[in-house]
């Protein structure tokens, strides 16, 4: 496992002044006034560095140029640089405020080895005028230390201890307080920490946690403790790239390159019997910018023609600009291929229609209209109409229809997403509606069928928590019963608590209520599915409410 880090010196270039030729700093306001946050090389040569008071820096260089630092802009620029560095390795992470970490294992052979890859990275960064220092080692901390203390070095695996020994402790990026304390006790080089007694170091720091923080960095640099990378983007299952000998600038050339990449990528996926559900095409332009387009599939695919057809809907989103140097195609969300064809259903399509063809159709619709536009109805085991089905994104398979009880009556063609309140006039309290008002239109019932009672799913009901016991000095809404002082004291306390938790005359409203469904037909022949929620005097609330739930043909 090889790590490469690329720190960025955060130097910005103004249009009117060459900041690389004169002393230039970025300043930041703090509790003790303006301080130097970053300095270019000419400023560093005269002793101006990070943390120096701006007044002192100005005294050393009266002609010193400066600007206010913009941390948010620096963070955005660093993230953009990290995204751009994915061209070299699939696993890229941001390292602190000014660095980018690359996991280069398995990628260096594309550049003729580690030295060739390091040289390629440095050349491209130099071409883009990005100040940089690079280092390569088997651990993140070691690579970062090399970049900051011995730029350009490659540390072979197993030589971390010797390779880091002469580097300053500051390259481990410990806190300023810890670094100052180490210098006070004569510890300036990383190698001086190798044989030190850890308990003695903790006593010097007067804090075991601070000492452990220094030793943690040392152990991570030497590979004795894990230091996992937090990648900027998910690691793709497979990736292929195409270097362009000359920058390409036409849509036709992009399509030709994409065809070659899709063929190579699908060949790799087929070798392992896999497909992918997401593909990302990234173009790296000559001006240092990049553009990505993404397509998704309902089920794993490894057919180049299908991938090209989906990208064909979005290929025009890539602007070649001044030309494209490199094309990168990545496969994500990989999984085993399922070549079986399952009939959709007799009531939806012909028997020769299968989910493979249906998935291809869904992919083309998604490519045109965007993610989340193709849904299927998933059925659930529930006799409650609101819970019996739900919509979910189509993922290449048709859910099985749940069995409907033989006792259930006819169901409407259209079920409303949410039951809608209606005003009902019934002949008897528990009888069917005679008239009702729905969506501001009054309707008179000509025929009615029902009721079909659907009981609440009592097994899903969770009783509410008991009411809090009021304080002794809190006012009570009704009189506390009198007790015989000769009775048992524990019984008296238990009874008093039970009385105080109750509210006199309050109906129980939090229990689920049964529904009585009716199929009704108005005088114009329209048929509706309405229900009464609750029964009169069921002890579970006030008067029942009526709702519209569906429409028949």
HUSULNOR-V341344 format. One record per residue. N is the residue number from 0. RES is the residue in three letters. OMEGA is omega in whole degrees, -180 to 180 (NA if undefined). BURIAL is I if it has 24 or more other C-alpha atoms within 12 Angstrom, else O. D_FIRST is the distance of its C-alpha to the first C-alpha in Angstrom with 2 decimals. Layout:
n=<N | N>
res=<RES | RES>
omega=<OMEGA | OMEGA>
burial=<BURIAL | BURIAL>
d_first=<D_FIRST | D_FIRST>
This chain:
n=<0 | 1 | 2 | 3 | 4 | 5 | 6 | 7 | 8 | 9 | 10 | 11 | 12 | 13 | 14 | 15 | 16 | 17 | 18 | 19 | 20 | 21 | 22 | 23 | 24 | 25 | 26 | 27 | 28 | 29 | 30 | 31 | 32 | 33 | 34 | 35 | 36 | 37 | 38 | 39 | 40 | 41 | 42 | 43 | 44 | 45 | 46 | 47 | 48 | 49 | 50 | 51 | 52 | 53 | 54 | 55 | 56 | 57 | 58 | 59 | 60 | 61 | 62 | 63 | 64 | 65 | 66 | 67 | 68 | 69 | 70 | 71 | 72 | 73 | 74 | 75 | 76 | 77 | 78 | 79 | 80 | 81 | 82 | 83 | 84 | 85 | 86 | 87 | 88 | 89 | 90 | 91 | 92 | 93 | 94 | 95 | 96 | 97 | 98 | 99 | 100 | 101 | 102 | 103 | 104 | 105 | 106 | 107 | 108 | 109 | 110 | 111 | 112 | 113 | 114 | 115 | 116 | 117 | 118 | 119 | 120 | 121 | 122 | 123 | 124 | 125 | 126 | 127 | 128 | 129 | 130 | 131 | 132 | 133 | 134 | 135 | 136 | 137 | 138 | 139 | 140 | 141 | 142 | 143 | 144 | 145 | 146 | 147 | 148 | 149 | 150 | 151 | 152 | 153 | 154 | 155 | 156 | 157 | 158 | 159 | 160 | 161 | 162 | 163 | 164 | 165 | 166 | 167 | 168 | 169 | 170 | 171 | 172 | 173 | 174 | 175 | 176 | 177 | 178 | 179 | 180 | 181 | 182 | 183 | 184 | 185 | 186 | 187 | 188 | 189 | 190 | 191 | 192 | 193 | 194 | 195 | 196 | 197 | 198 | 199 | 200 | 201 | 202 | 203 | 204 | 205 | 206 | 207 | 208 | 209 | 210 | 211 | 212 | 213 | 214 | 215 | 216 | 217 | 218 | 219 | 220 | 221 | 222 | 223 | 224 | 225 | 226 | 227 | 228 | 229 | 230 | 231 | 232 | 233 | 234 | 235 | 236 | 237 | 238 | 239 | 240 | 241 | 242 | 243 | 244 | 245 | 246 | 247 | 248 | 249 | 250 | 251 | 252 | 253 | 254 | 255 | 256 | 257 | 258 | 259 | 260 | 261 | 262 | 263 | 264 | 265 | 266 | 267 | 268 | 269 | 270 | 271 | 272 | 273 | 274 | 275 | 276 | 277 | 278 | 279 | 280 | 281 | 282 | 283 | 284 | 285 | 286 | 287 | 288 | 289 | 290 | 291 | 292 | 293 | 294 | 295 | 296 | 297 | 298 | 299 | 300 | 301 | 302 | 303 | 304 | 305 | 306 | 307 | 308 | 309 | 310 | 311 | 312 | 313 | 314 | 315 | 316 | 317 | 318 | 319 | 320 | 321 | 322 | 323 | 324 | 325 | 326 | 327 | 328 | 329 | 330 | 331 | 332 | 333 | 334 | 335 | 336 | 337 | 338 | 339 | 340 | 341 | 342 | 343 | 344 | 345 | 346 | 347 | 348 | 349 | 350 | 351 | 352 | 353 | 354 | 355 | 356 | 357 | 358 | 359 | 360 | 361 | 362 | 363 | 364 | 365 | 366 | 367 | 368 | 369 | 370 | 371 | 372 | 373 | 374 | 375 | 376 | 377 | 378 | 379 | 380 | 381 | 382 | 383 | 384 | 385 | 386 | 387 | 388 | 389 | 390 | 391 | 392 | 393 | 394 | 395 | 396 | 397 | 398 | 399 | 400 | 401 | 402 | 403 | 404 | 405 | 406 | 407 | 408 | 409 | 410 | 411 | 412 | 413 | 414 | 415 | 416 | 417 | 418 | 419 | 420 | 421 | 422 | 423 | 424 | 425 | 426 | 427 | 428 | 429 | 430 | 431 | 432 | 433 | 434 | 435 | 436 | 437 | 438 | 439 | 440 | 441 | 442 | 443 | 444 | 445 | 446 | 447 | 448 | 449 | 450 | 451 | 452 | 453 | 454 | 455 | 456 | 457 | 458 | 459 | 460 | 461 | 462 | 463 | 464 | 465 | 466 | 467 | 468 | 469 | 470 | 471 | 472 | 473 | 474 | 475 | 476 | 477 | 478 | 479 | 480 | 481 | 482 | 483 | 484 | 485 | 486 | 487 | 488 | 489 | 490 | 491 | 492 | 493 | 494 | 495 | 496 | 497 | 498 | 499 | 500 | 501 | 502 | 503 | 504 | 505 | 506 | 507 | 508 | 509 | 510 | 511 | 512 | 513 | 514 | 515 | 516 | 517 | 518 | 519 | 520 | 521 | 522 | 523 | 524 | 525 | 526 | 527 | 528 | 529 | 530 | 531 | 532 | 533 | 534 | 535 | 536 | 537 | 538 | 539 | 540 | 541 | 542 | 543 | 544 | 545 | 546 | 547 | 548 | 549 | 550 | 551 | 552>
res=<UNK | UNK | UNK | UNK | UNK | UNK | UNK | UNK | UNK | UNK | UNK | UNK | UNK | UNK | UNK | UNK | UNK | UNK | UNK | UNK | UNK | UNK | UNK | UNK | UNK | UNK | UNK | UNK | UNK | UNK | UNK | UNK | UNK | UNK | UNK | UNK | UNK | UNK | UNK | UNK | UNK | UNK | UNK | UNK | UNK | UNK | UNK | UNK | UNK | UNK | UNK | UNK | UNK | UNK | UNK | UNK | UNK | UNK | UNK | UNK | UNK | UNK | UNK | UNK | UNK | UNK | UNK | UNK | UNK | UNK | UNK | UNK | UNK | UNK | UNK | UNK | UNK | UNK | UNK | UNK | UNK | UNK | UNK | UNK | UNK | UNK | UNK | UNK | UNK | UNK | UNK | UNK | UNK | UNK | UNK | UNK | UNK | UNK | UNK | UNK | UNK | UNK | UNK | UNK | UNK | UNK | UNK | UNK | UNK | UNK | UNK | UNK | UNK | UNK | UNK | UNK | UNK | UNK | UNK | UNK | UNK | UNK | UNK | UNK | UNK | UNK | UNK | UNK | UNK | UNK | UNK | UNK | UNK | UNK | UNK | UNK | UNK | UNK | UNK | UNK | UNK | UNK | UNK | UNK | UNK | UNK | UNK | UNK | UNK | UNK | UNK | UNK | UNK | UNK | UNK | UNK | UNK | UNK | UNK | UNK | UNK | UNK | UNK | UNK | UNK | UNK | UNK | UNK | UNK | UNK | UNK | UNK | UNK | UNK | UNK | UNK | UNK | UNK | UNK | UNK | UNK | UNK | UNK | UNK | UNK | UNK | UNK | UNK | UNK | UNK | UNK | UNK | UNK | UNK | UNK | UNK | UNK | UNK | UNK | UNK | UNK | UNK | UNK | UNK | UNK | UNK | UNK | UNK | UNK | UNK | UNK | UNK | UNK | UNK | UNK | UNK | UNK | UNK | UNK | UNK | UNK | UNK | UNK | UNK | UNK | UNK | UNK | UNK | UNK | UNK | UNK | UNK | UNK | UNK | UNK | UNK | UNK | UNK | UNK | UNK | UNK | UNK | UNK | UNK | UNK | UNK | UNK | UNK | UNK | UNK | UNK | UNK | UNK | UNK | UNK | UNK | UNK | UNK | UNK | UNK | UNK | UNK | UNK | UNK | UNK | UNK | UNK | UNK | UNK | UNK | UNK | UNK | UNK | UNK | UNK | UNK | UNK | UNK | UNK | UNK | UNK | UNK | UNK | UNK | UNK | UNK | UNK | UNK | UNK | UNK | UNK | UNK | UNK | UNK | UNK | UNK | UNK | UNK | UNK | UNK | UNK | UNK | UNK | UNK | UNK | UNK | UNK | UNK | UNK | UNK | UNK | UNK | UNK | UNK | UNK | UNK | UNK | UNK | UNK | UNK | UNK | UNK | UNK | UNK | UNK | UNK | UNK | UNK | UNK | UNK | UNK | UNK | UNK | UNK | UNK | UNK | UNK | UNK | UNK | UNK | UNK | UNK | UNK | UNK | UNK | UNK | UNK | UNK | UNK | UNK | UNK | UNK | UNK | UNK | UNK | UNK | UNK | UNK | UNK | UNK | UNK | UNK | UNK | UNK | UNK | UNK | UNK | UNK | UNK | UNK | UNK | UNK | UNK | UNK | UNK | UNK | UNK | UNK | UNK | UNK | UNK | UNK | UNK | UNK | UNK | UNK | UNK | UNK | UNK | UNK | UNK | UNK | UNK | UNK | UNK | UNK | UNK | UNK | UNK | UNK | UNK | UNK | UNK | UNK | UNK | UNK | UNK | UNK | UNK | UNK | UNK | UNK | UNK | UNK | UNK | UNK | UNK | UNK | UNK | UNK | UNK | UNK | UNK | UNK | UNK | UNK | UNK | UNK | UNK | UNK | UNK | UNK | UNK | UNK | UNK | UNK | UNK | UNK | UNK | UNK | UNK | UNK | UNK | UNK | UNK | UNK | UNK | UNK | UNK | UNK | UNK | UNK | UNK | UNK | UNK | UNK | UNK | UNK | UNK | UNK | UNK | UNK | UNK | UNK | UNK | UNK | UNK | UNK | UNK | UNK | UNK | UNK | UNK | UNK | UNK | UNK | UNK | UNK | UNK | UNK | UNK | UNK | UNK | UNK | UNK | UNK | UNK | UNK | UNK | UNK | UNK | UNK | UNK | UNK | UNK | UNK | UNK | UNK | UNK | UNK | UNK | UNK | UNK | UNK | UNK | UNK | UNK | UNK | UNK | UNK | UNK | UNK | UNK | UNK | UNK | UNK | UNK | UNK | UNK | UNK | UNK | UNK | UNK | UNK | UNK | UNK | UNK | UNK | UNK | UNK | UNK | UNK | UNK | UNK | UNK | UNK | UNK | UNK | UNK | UNK | UNK | UNK | UNK | UNK | UNK | UNK | UNK | UNK | UNK | UNK | UNK | UNK | UNK>
omega=<-177 | -179 | 175 | 178 | -178 | 177 | 178 | -177 | 175 | 178 | 179 | -178 | 177 | -178 | -174 | -177 | 175 | -174 | -180 | -177 | -178 | 176 | -176 | -180 | 168 | -176 | -179 | 179 | 178 | -178 | -178 | 177 | -179 | 176 | 179 | 178 | 179 | -178 | 177 | -174 | 177 | 178 | -180 | -180 | 178 | 173 | 178 | -179 | -179 | 178 | 180 | 176 | -176 | 178 | 177 | 178 | 179 | 178 | 179 | -180 | -178 | -180 | -176 | 174 | -178 | 173 | 175 | 178 | 178 | -176 | -179 | 178 | 178 | 179 | 178 | 179 | 179 | 178 | 177 | 177 | 179 | 177 | -180 | -179 | 177 | 176 | -179 | -176 | -178 | -177 | -178 | 180 | 175 | -177 | 180 | -178 | -172 | -176 | 176 | -179 | 179 | 170 | -170 | -180 | 179 | -179 | -173 | -180 | 178 | -177 | 180 | 179 | -176 | -180 | 178 | 179 | 178 | 179 | 179 | 179 | -179 | -179 | -179 | 178 | 177 | 178 | 179 | 178 | 177 | 177 | -173 | 169 | -174 | 175 | -178 | 180 | -176 | 177 | -179 | -176 | 179 | 178 | 178 | 179 | 178 | -179 | -177 | -177 | -179 | -175 | 178 | -178 | 174 | -177 | 179 | 179 | -180 | -179 | -176 | -175 | 180 | -176 | -178 | -170 | -175 | -179 | 177 | 179 | 180 | -180 | 174 | 179 | 171 | -179 | 180 | 179 | 179 | 179 | 179 | 179 | 179 | 177 | -179 | -180 | 175 | 179 | -176 | -177 | 179 | -178 | 180 | 179 | -173 | -175 | -176 | 177 | -174 | 176 | 178 | 178 | 178 | 178 | 178 | -180 | -174 | 179 | 179 | -178 | 178 | 177 | 179 | 179 | 178 | -179 | 176 | 177 | 180 | -180 | 178 | 178 | -178 | 179 | 180 | 177 | -177 | 177 | -173 | 177 | 174 | -172 | 178 | 179 | 177 | -179 | -180 | 177 | 178 | 177 | 175 | -180 | -179 | 175 | -179 | 178 | 174 | 180 | 178 | -173 | -179 | 177 | 179 | 178 | 177 | 179 | 178 | 178 | 179 | 179 | 178 | -180 | -179 | 179 | 180 | -178 | 180 | 176 | 177 | -180 | -179 | -179 | -180 | 180 | -177 | 170 | -179 | -178 | 178 | -180 | -179 | 176 | -179 | 177 | 178 | -174 | -178 | -179 | 177 | 178 | 179 | 179 | -179 | 171 | -173 | 174 | -178 | 177 | -178 | 180 | -179 | 180 | 175 | 179 | -178 | -178 | 180 | 179 | 179 | 180 | 179 | 177 | 180 | 178 | -173 | -175 | -179 | 177 | -180 | 176 | -178 | -179 | 178 | 180 | -179 | -180 | -172 | 174 | -178 | 179 | -177 | 176 | 179 | -179 | -179 | 179 | -180 | 179 | 175 | -176 | -178 | 180 | -179 | 179 | -178 | 172 | -178 | -178 | 179 | -176 | 179 | -176 | -180 | 175 | -177 | -176 | 177 | 178 | 179 | 178 | 178 | 177 | 179 | 179 | -180 | 176 | 179 | 179 | -180 | -170 | 178 | -178 | 172 | -179 | -179 | -178 | 171 | 177 | 178 | -177 | 180 | 179 | 178 | 176 | 179 | -176 | -179 | -174 | -174 | -180 | 177 | 178 | 174 | 180 | 179 | -178 | 173 | 180 | 178 | -180 | 178 | 179 | 178 | 179 | 179 | -179 | 178 | 180 | -179 | 178 | 179 | -180 | -177 | 178 | -180 | 176 | 179 | -179 | 175 | 176 | -177 | -177 | 176 | 174 | -171 | 169 | -179 | -179 | 176 | -176 | -176 | -176 | 180 | -180 | 173 | 176 | 174 | 178 | 179 | -178 | 175 | 178 | 178 | -179 | 179 | -176 | 176 | 180 | 178 | 179 | 179 | 5 | 167 | -175 | 175 | -177 | 177 | 179 | -174 | -178 | 177 | -177 | 175 | -179 | 180 | 178 | 180 | -180 | 179 | 179 | -179 | 176 | -176 | -179 | 180 | 180 | 179 | -177 | 177 | -172 | 174 | -179 | 179 | -178 | 175 | -178 | 179 | -180 | -180 | -177 | 179 | 178 | 178 | -179 | 180 | -179 | 180 | 180 | 180 | 179 | -177 | 177 | -179 | 174 | -175 | 175 | -178 | 179 | 177 | -173 | -172 | 178 | 178 | -176 | 178 | 177 | 172 | -178 | 177 | 170 | -174 | 179 | 180 | -176 | 178 | 176 | 178 | -177 | -174 | 175 | -178 | 178 | 174 | 180 | 180 | 177 | 178 | 178 | 176 | 179 | -177 | 179 | -179 | -180 | 179 | 176 | 180 | -178 | 170 | -175 | -178 | -179 | 174 | 180 | NA>
burial=<I | I | I | I | I | I | I | I | I | I | I | I | O | O | O | O | O | O | I | O | O | O | I | I | I | I | I | I | O | O | O | O | O | I | I | I | I | I | I | I | O | O | I | O | O | O | O | I | I | I | I | I | I | I | O | O | I | I | O | O | O | O | O | I | I | I | I | I | I | O | O | O | O | I | O | O | I | I | I | O | I | I | I | I | I | I | I | I | I | I | I | I | I | I | I | O | I | I | I | I | I | I | I | I | I | O | I | I | O | O | O | O | O | I | I | O | I | I | I | O | I | I | O | I | I | O | O | O | O | I | I | I | I | I | I | I | I | I | I | I | I | I | I | I | I | I | I | I | I | I | I | I | I | I | I | O | O | O | O | I | I | O | I | I | I | O | I | I | I | I | I | I | I | I | O | O | O | I | I | O | I | I | O | O | O | O | I | O | I | I | O | I | I | I | O | O | O | O | O | O | I | O | O | I | I | O | O | O | O | I | I | I | I | I | I | I | I | I | I | I | I | I | I | O | O | O | O | O | I | O | O | I | O | O | O | I | I | I | I | I | I | I | I | O | O | O | I | I | I | O | O | O | I | I | I | O | I | I | I | I | I | I | I | I | I | I | O | I | I | I | O | O | O | I | I | I | I | I | I | I | I | I | I | I | I | I | O | I | I | I | I | I | I | I | I | I | I | I | I | I | I | I | I | I | O | I | I | I | I | I | I | I | I | I | I | O | O | I | I | I | O | O | I | I | I | I | I | I | I | I | I | I | I | I | I | O | I | O | O | O | O | I | O | I | O | O | O | O | O | O | O | O | O | I | I | I | I | I | I | I | I | I | I | I | I | I | I | O | O | O | O | O | O | I | O | I | O | O | O | O | O | O | I | I | I | O | O | O | I | O | O | O | I | I | I | I | I | I | I | O | O | O | O | O | O | O | O | O | O | O | I | O | O | O | I | O | O | O | O | O | O | I | I | I | O | O | O | O | O | I | O | I | I | I | I | I | O | O | O | O | O | O | I | I | I | O | O | I | I | I | I | I | I | I | O | O | O | O | O | O | O | O | O | O | O | O | O | O | O | O | O | O | O | O | O | O | O | O | O | O | O | O | O | O | O | O | O | O | O | O | O | O | O | O | O | O | O | O | O | I | O | O | O | O | O | O | O | O | O | O | O | I | I | I | I | I | I | I | I | I | I | I | O | O | O | O | I | I | I | I | I | I | I | I | I | O | O | O | O | O | O | O | O | I | I | I | I | I | I | I | I | O | O>
d_first=<0.00 | 3.78 | 6.77 | 10.23 | 13.40 | 16.85 | 19.75 | 23.05 | 26.24 | 28.24 | 31.13 | 33.47 | 35.86 | 39.51 | 41.78 | 44.49 | 42.67 | 39.94 | 37.82 | 35.89 | 39.14 | 40.68 | 39.51 | 38.23 | 36.90 | 36.13 | 38.10 | 37.97 | 40.83 | 40.41 | 42.67 | 43.82 | 44.27 | 42.21 | 39.13 | 36.72 | 33.52 | 32.03 | 33.45 | 33.03 | 32.90 | 36.73 | 37.17 | 34.61 | 36.43 | 39.56 | 37.97 | 37.39 | 34.19 | 32.85 | 35.19 | 38.27 | 41.49 | 42.52 | 46.00 | 44.62 | 42.44 | 45.54 | 47.55 | 45.19 | 45.16 | 48.22 | 47.06 | 43.68 | 42.61 | 40.95 | 40.04 | 39.23 | 35.58 | 34.74 | 31.83 | 31.96 | 31.95 | 29.02 | 27.02 | 28.01 | 27.16 | 23.67 | 23.08 | 24.53 | 22.23 | 19.14 | 20.69 | 21.31 | 17.72 | 16.75 | 18.07 | 14.88 | 12.24 | 13.24 | 11.49 | 13.36 | 14.74 | 17.56 | 17.02 | 20.45 | 23.50 | 22.39 | 18.69 | 16.26 | 12.50 | 10.43 | 7.09 | 7.31 | 5.25 | 8.62 | 10.74 | 11.29 | 13.69 | 16.00 | 16.70 | 17.07 | 13.81 | 11.87 | 15.30 | 17.01 | 14.78 | 15.18 | 18.83 | 19.25 | 18.02 | 20.36 | 23.20 | 23.24 | 23.19 | 25.95 | 27.88 | 27.85 | 29.02 | 26.25 | 25.95 | 22.40 | 20.26 | 16.68 | 14.02 | 10.50 | 8.50 | 5.60 | 7.69 | 9.94 | 13.09 | 12.36 | 11.60 | 14.74 | 16.69 | 16.14 | 17.21 | 20.25 | 21.20 | 20.10 | 19.48 | 18.16 | 16.41 | 13.16 | 12.05 | 10.91 | 8.72 | 11.55 | 13.79 | 13.23 | 16.67 | 18.58 | 16.96 | 17.73 | 21.08 | 23.30 | 22.01 | 24.38 | 23.85 | 24.36 | 20.91 | 19.58 | 21.67 | 23.89 | 27.25 | 30.08 | 32.22 | 29.67 | 29.08 | 32.88 | 33.45 | 30.92 | 32.66 | 35.99 | 35.11 | 33.85 | 30.07 | 28.71 | 25.60 | 22.34 | 23.14 | 26.41 | 24.75 | 23.24 | 26.55 | 28.35 | 30.07 | 28.61 | 32.03 | 33.63 | 31.20 | 32.06 | 35.74 | 35.30 | 33.79 | 36.46 | 33.86 | 31.34 | 29.33 | 29.05 | 28.04 | 25.43 | 23.96 | 23.52 | 22.12 | 19.67 | 18.17 | 18.14 | 16.50 | 13.71 | 13.26 | 13.21 | 10.92 | 14.18 | 14.30 | 12.30 | 12.06 | 11.61 | 11.55 | 14.95 | 14.79 | 17.87 | 18.50 | 17.82 | 15.06 | 17.16 | 17.53 | 17.91 | 18.26 | 20.04 | 21.17 | 24.20 | 24.69 | 28.36 | 29.98 | 32.56 | 32.39 | 33.96 | 36.58 | 38.34 | 37.89 | 38.63 | 35.75 | 33.37 | 34.74 | 34.26 | 30.62 | 30.10 | 31.82 | 29.47 | 26.36 | 27.93 | 28.79 | 25.29 | 23.70 | 26.39 | 25.99 | 22.34 | 23.55 | 26.51 | 24.50 | 23.19 | 26.52 | 25.28 | 26.58 | 25.71 | 27.96 | 26.67 | 25.93 | 25.21 | 26.24 | 25.20 | 27.02 | 25.94 | 29.21 | 30.19 | 31.26 | 27.79 | 28.48 | 27.21 | 28.90 | 27.69 | 29.84 | 29.10 | 30.96 | 31.04 | 32.38 | 34.24 | 32.54 | 29.55 | 30.44 | 29.14 | 32.24 | 31.87 | 35.54 | 35.25 | 32.23 | 34.10 | 37.22 | 35.54 | 33.93 | 37.38 | 38.69 | 36.29 | 35.43 | 38.17 | 36.23 | 33.98 | 35.75 | 34.64 | 36.11 | 35.98 | 33.74 | 30.33 | 27.64 | 25.05 | 25.24 | 22.40 | 23.12 | 21.05 | 21.98 | 21.76 | 23.44 | 23.07 | 25.18 | 27.19 | 30.15 | 33.64 | 36.17 | 39.12 | 41.87 | 43.78 | 47.10 | 47.23 | 50.65 | 54.21 | 55.24 | 52.49 | 52.12 | 53.16 | 51.86 | 49.95 | 47.77 | 44.31 | 41.31 | 39.35 | 42.02 | 42.40 | 38.68 | 38.93 | 41.92 | 40.21 | 37.22 | 39.69 | 41.55 | 38.39 | 37.38 | 40.86 | 41.51 | 38.15 | 36.23 | 38.28 | 41.50 | 41.58 | 42.45 | 43.90 | 46.08 | 44.57 | 47.25 | 47.27 | 49.52 | 51.98 | 55.71 | 55.44 | 55.48 | 53.20 | 50.45 | 50.94 | 48.75 | 46.09 | 44.29 | 40.58 | 38.38 | 38.67 | 35.57 | 36.91 | 39.30 | 42.85 | 43.47 | 46.21 | 49.51 | 50.53 | 53.82 | 56.78 | 59.41 | 62.72 | 64.48 | 62.76 | 64.97 | 64.24 | 61.34 | 61.56 | 60.09 | 58.42 | 57.01 | 56.71 | 53.32 | 55.02 | 58.58 | 61.01 | 63.85 | 67.40 | 70.87 | 72.94 | 76.61 | 77.28 | 80.68 | 79.78 | 76.91 | 75.05 | 76.13 | 74.57 | 74.65 | 77.79 | 76.51 | 73.15 | 71.68 | 68.24 | 66.80 | 70.16 | 72.10 | 74.70 | 74.97 | 77.66 | 76.71 | 78.76 | 77.06 | 74.71 | 73.00 | 71.48 | 70.31 | 67.09 | 65.84 | 62.08 | 61.44 | 58.55 | 55.49 | 56.42 | 53.35 | 51.15 | 53.37 | 52.19 | 54.99 | 54.87 | 54.36 | 57.62 | 59.28 | 58.97 | 61.92 | 63.89 | 64.65 | 68.10 | 69.27 | 67.98 | 70.74 | 71.25 | 72.31 | 74.82 | 76.74 | 75.27 | 77.50 | 79.62 | 78.96 | 81.26 | 80.33 | 81.40 | 78.57 | 75.33 | 73.12 | 69.82 | 71.47 | 72.71 | 69.22 | 67.65 | 70.36 | 70.18 | 66.41 | 66.97 | 69.71 | 67.76 | 64.78 | 67.14 | 68.55 | 72.13 | 72.75 | 69.15 | 68.11 | 64.93 | 62.79 | 59.29 | 59.94 | 59.14 | 62.20 | 63.33 | 63.80 | 66.83 | 66.04 | 68.88 | 69.09 | 71.65 | 73.33 | 75.07 | 78.31 | 76.48 | 74.65 | 71.21 | 69.41 | 67.14 | 65.15 | 65.96 | 65.54 | 67.04 | 64.53 | 66.25 | 69.65 | 72.63 | 73.00 | 69.78 | 69.03 | 65.65 | 66.53 | 69.23 | 70.71 | 68.58 | 66.86 | 66.91 | 64.06 | 63.59 | 60.68 | 61.14 | 63.30 | 64.81 | 65.67>
